[in-house]
Amino acid sequence: MFDHLVEQAARRGLLDLTYCIDSTDVRAMPADQDASKCYDPTDEEYYYGYGCTIVSTGQKIPIAAEFTESKQAPEETAMRVTRDALAVAKPIWMVGDSAYDTLDWHDHLLAAGVVPVAPYNARNTDDPKDIEYRVEDRIEEHSEDVQLKQLTLDETYNRRTGVERTNESVKDCGLGRTHARGRVHARAQVFLALCLRLVVAITNYERGDNPGSTIITV
């Protein structure tokens, strides 16, 4: 159902040329024995529950997602969700925070003709590069004729707040806290919330209202 609604949103032109990827927390009830204690690096606190990695675009439109054990998802999750997003339509830009500063993620996107924009993270190196974004280094491996301006990268990265707004809008639809018990039921509730967000966006578009609104005015 989620994939079908994403396709319907794409047919209506609700996607744009910038995709953003991010992970968010999914809080669970204490009685859910499948959930676990997770760390939220953004808020620097622990919570009990799961996580969800989301790719969004346009006006708070989720187009790919994966339910995860915690907010801090492995690189394999980012790669799968990225591939799912590119299968919907190919953007020009793909934006993520420094957690997505991995060579595989960048090289996969560049090979697909998409420019990844994630801040350079100098972790695990004694000789950090003099760059702000990893793509400044990787683009040379893929094309000698392409140059990226710092201002353009900065302006593109600032669009990352779009996925944060998407996360909040999906939480308004029920993503924030699951009342289901067990991983299977929690995952179902998460994707139900994602579907509901798409239904609201498509309905508002069809009625000539703002697709980015989180409510339907009757």
N, C-alpha and C positions, 0 to 999 in steps of 0.2 A: 504494500500500500504506500509506504514512504517513497519508494522509487517511482511509483506511478504519479504521485503528487508532485515530485520534483520535475518529472517530465512535463506535467501540465503547466507548472510555473515557467519552465523554459520556453514552452510553446507560446506563452503570453508575453514573452520578452521581459520577464522579471529578473533575469540574471544580467550582470554587467561583466566588464572585462577585468575586474579585480576580485580574486578569491582570497579569503582570509581563513586561517586555520588556528584553532585554539582548543584547549581542554578546559572543562569546567567540573565542579564538584556536583555529586548527586547524593544528597543526604538520605540516610535510611533510618528506619525505626530501630530502636535498641533490640527489639525482638527478632530482627532479621539476622539469623545466624550465618548467612552467606556473606554478609557485608563485613567490612574490616575497618580497622583504624587507619586512616589515610592522612597524608600531610598535604596541606595546601600552601605551596611556596609563595603564592601571591599575597595571601593574608597572614602567612607565617603562623599557621595554627593547624592543629589536628582536628579531624572530624571523623564521624563514623558513617561509612557508606561506600559509594562507588565513584566512578568518573565517566565522562563522556567527551570524546574528541569530535569536534564539529568543524566542517568547512561551510562558510556562509558567503553570500554575495548579495549585491543589490540592497534592497530595503529589508534587512533582517530575514533573508531567505536562506534557510539551511538546505544544502544540496547533497551533503554526504556526512555520515556520522558513524561512530562505533562506540558501543557501550564497553567500558573498561573496568578493571578491578579498582582503580583509583584515578585521581586527577592526573597524577604523574604517569603518563602512559609510555610504553617503550617505543623505540624508533620504528619498529615494525608496524605499529598501529598508525603512526603518521604516514608511512608509505602506503598502507592499504587505503586509508581514507583519502589521501591525495590521488591515488589511481582512480578511485571511485568518482571523485569530483571531476577529474579530467575526462572521464567517460561520458559525463553529462554534456559538457561543452568545453572547449579550450579557451581559457582566458589569456590575457597578456601578462598579468602579474599574479603572483601567489605570495601572500604576506603571512609571516609568522614571527613570534618573538624569538629570543635567543635560544630557547629550548629546541628550536628547529634548525640550529646552526650545525647541520651534519652534512658531510660530503655526499652521501648517497642521495639525500633528499634534493640537494641543489643540482647534482648531476642528472638525476632523473628528470627534473623539471626542465633544465636547459636542453636536454636531449629531445624533449617534447616540444620545444619552442616556446616555453613559458619562462618568464624571468622571476626567480625566487628572491624575495626581499626579507632577510632575517638578520638582525644585528650580529656582528662577529663576536664570538665568545672565545676569549683567549685561554680557556681552561686547558689544563694538561699540556702546556707548552712552555718551554723556557725561552723561546724566541718568537714572541707575538708579532703578527703582521701589522703593518701600518695601514689598516683599513677600518671602515665603519661597518661594512656589510660583507658577508662572506662572498657574495656574488661578484664583488669587485675583483676578487682573486680567481674565482672559478670561470668567469666569462672568458678569460684568456685561453682557457683549455678548450673552449668550444667554438670560439670565433675570434679571428684576429681583427675583424673589421668593425666589431661592435664596441662602442664606448658608452658607459653609463655615467650621467652627471650626478654628482652628490646631491644636488638640490632635488632632482627627480626622484632619487631613492628615498630621500627624507620625506618628500610629499607623499610618496606611495606608502611608505611605512606608517605614516600618520593615519592612513585609512584602516589600520588594524583595529581601531576602536569599533569598527563596524561589527566585528565578530563578537565583541563584548556586549554590544547592544542586542545582537541576535541571541546570545546566551541568556540575557535577562528576559527577552521577550518569550523565549521558549520556557523559561522558568515560570513566567506568568501563566503559561499553559499547563504547568504541572511538572516540569522537569526538576525543579529545585529540591523537592523532598518526596520520596516514594513512600506510599503507605502499604505497598505490597510486601509480602514476605518471600524471600528466596530470590536468587539471582535471575531466574527465568522470568518471574513475574515483574521484578524491578526493571529488567530490560524492556519488557513489553510496555510498561508504563512510560519509560523514557521515549520510546519510539512513538507512542500514542501522543505524547506532548509535542514531538517534532511534527507529526502529521497534523495536529491541531493548528500549529503555527502556520503551516502551509495552507491549510483550509481557510484560515482567517485572511491571509495575504491574497489568495486567489479570489475569495469572495469579495473583498474590498475592491480589488482591481476590476472585477466584473461589474460592480455597482458604480464604478467611477470614483470610488473613494481612495484614500491613501493606502497602498498595499503595506506600507511600513507600520500602520497602526496595529496595535495589539488587541483592538476591540472591533466588534461589528456593531455599527449604530443601526438600531431598528427604527 
